[in-house]
Amino acid sequence: MALELLASHGCFGGQQRFYRFDSGAIGRPMRVGVYLPPQALAPGAAPVPAVFFLAGLTCSEETFAIKAGAQRVAADLGLALVTPDTSPRGAGVPGEDADWDFGLAAGFYLNATQAPWATHYRMEDHIVHELPGVLAQQLPLDVARLGLCGHSMGGHGALTLALRHPGRFAAVTALAPICAPSQVPWGEKAFSGYLGPDRSAWTAHDASALMAAQERVPYPDGILIDQGLDDKFLASQLRPEVFEAACAAIGQPLTLRRHAGQDHGYFFIQSHIEDHLRWQARALNSGA
Ligand SMILES: N[C@@H](CCC(=O)N[C@@H](CS)C(=O)NCC(=O)O)C(=O)O
């Protein structure tokens, strides 16, 4: 699967690139953003570790790259940043553009099991099984060293994919993640549509339920979550206290920082992304 370069922008000595490729997992062309730090572009350079950032509802592969201001720190740390899209595009599933919180830009980072979504809405396969290999074939990325971070729906994606694929990601951190999707309207709507009405199928995609079921501590070095206290979705959709309780119950160290005066948007993300990348870099560079 050849990557087609759509754009490349010099940024802090590295390059912010956008690619398109024919995704076998999705069955459609998919776009992805990749920031290559200067360390990856030097002649004879060794491949660099990468942090996958999963974005939230209504976002695309461009949103984090444009709005988070993460490239300066990634350049400093020698980290690549990979920003997948948030759903298939152009699949033509009836109703996929009817709502902003389901369908287009709302793939919820899982493989749908229900018709008509199951054919193309396969974001888990795309991110975990397809993208690392496709990117590593053509770019200087060391995909044995991957970290996972995400925001809101992408925070749900980061926490669940990290827990569903032990050993795949060296670190997981999240900003304002949907922590208990089975118990909130965004998650109930997405899981009903993608996974069907049987709630027993939902727990395998619910970060708090997954954490509560762990037999051993999955991330002994801890998990970092930041949450704004003026986030209008906090009580109704995000519910970090449910994940906090699940971590406490199994002894998973969790650094959950609550920030007065901060909302759900990218000004909040800008404020804390440096700490997330430094956290990720520590995990990715230990044992390297
Ligand atoms: N459209 C929603 C908001 C959607 C939203 O806040 N999306 C978040 C992720 S859940 C986001 O990052 N949006 C893109 C942005 O802020 O640039 C509303 O009207 O309340």
The ligand as an SDF file (V2000), in Angstrom:
LIG
                    3D

 20 19  0  0  0  0  0  0  0  0999 V2000
  -19.9190   19.8930   17.6900 N   0  0  0  0  0  0  0  0  0  0  0  0
  -19.9170   19.7560   19.1300 C   0  0  0  0  0  0  0  0  0  0  0  0
  -18.5340   19.8780   19.6750 C   0  0  0  0  0  0  0  0  0  0  0  0
  -17.6510   18.8030   19.1690 C   0  0  0  0  0  0  0  0  0  0  0  0
  -16.3390   18.8680   19.8700 C   0  0  0  0  0  0  0  0  0  0  0  0
  -16.1570   19.5460   20.8920 O   0  0  0  0  0  0  0  0  0  0  0  0
  -15.4000   18.1460   19.3330 N   0  0  0  0  0  0  0  0  0  0  0  0
  -14.1270   18.0830   19.9860 C   0  0  0  0  0  0  0  0  0  0  0  0
  -13.7700   16.6390   20.2030 C   0  0  0  0  0  0  0  0  0  0  0  0
  -15.0560   15.8200   21.1190 S   0  0  0  0  0  0  0  0  0  0  0  0
  -13.0740   18.7410   19.1320 C   0  0  0  0  0  0  0  0  0  0  0  0
  -11.9060   18.5040   19.3420 O   0  0  0  0  0  0  0  0  0  0  0  0
  -13.4810   19.5220   18.1520 N   0  0  0  0  0  0  0  0  0  0  0  0
  -12.5800   20.1190   17.2030 C   0  0  0  0  0  0  0  0  0  0  0  0
  -12.0450   21.4300   17.6070 C   0  0  0  0  0  0  0  0  0  0  0  0
  -12.2730   21.8920   18.7330 O   0  0  0  0  0  0  0  0  0  0  0  0
  -11.3230   22.0070   16.7870 O   0  0  0  0  0  0  0  0  0  0  0  0
  -20.7930   20.7850   19.7830 C   0  0  0  0  0  0  0  0  0  0  0  0
  -21.4280   21.4810   19.0530 O   0  0  0  0  0  0  0  0  0  0  0  0
  -20.8200   20.8400   21.0050 O   0  0  0  0  0  0  0  0  0  0  0  0
  1  2  1  0
  2  3  1  0
  2 18  1  0
  3  4  1  0
  4  5  1  0
  5  6  2  0
  5  7  1  0
  7  8  1  0
  8  9  1  0
  8 11  1  0
  9 10  1  0
 11 12  2  0
 11 13  1  0
 13 14  1  0
 14 15  1  0
 15 16  2  0
 15 17  1  0
 18 19  2  0
 18 20  1  0
M  END
$$$$
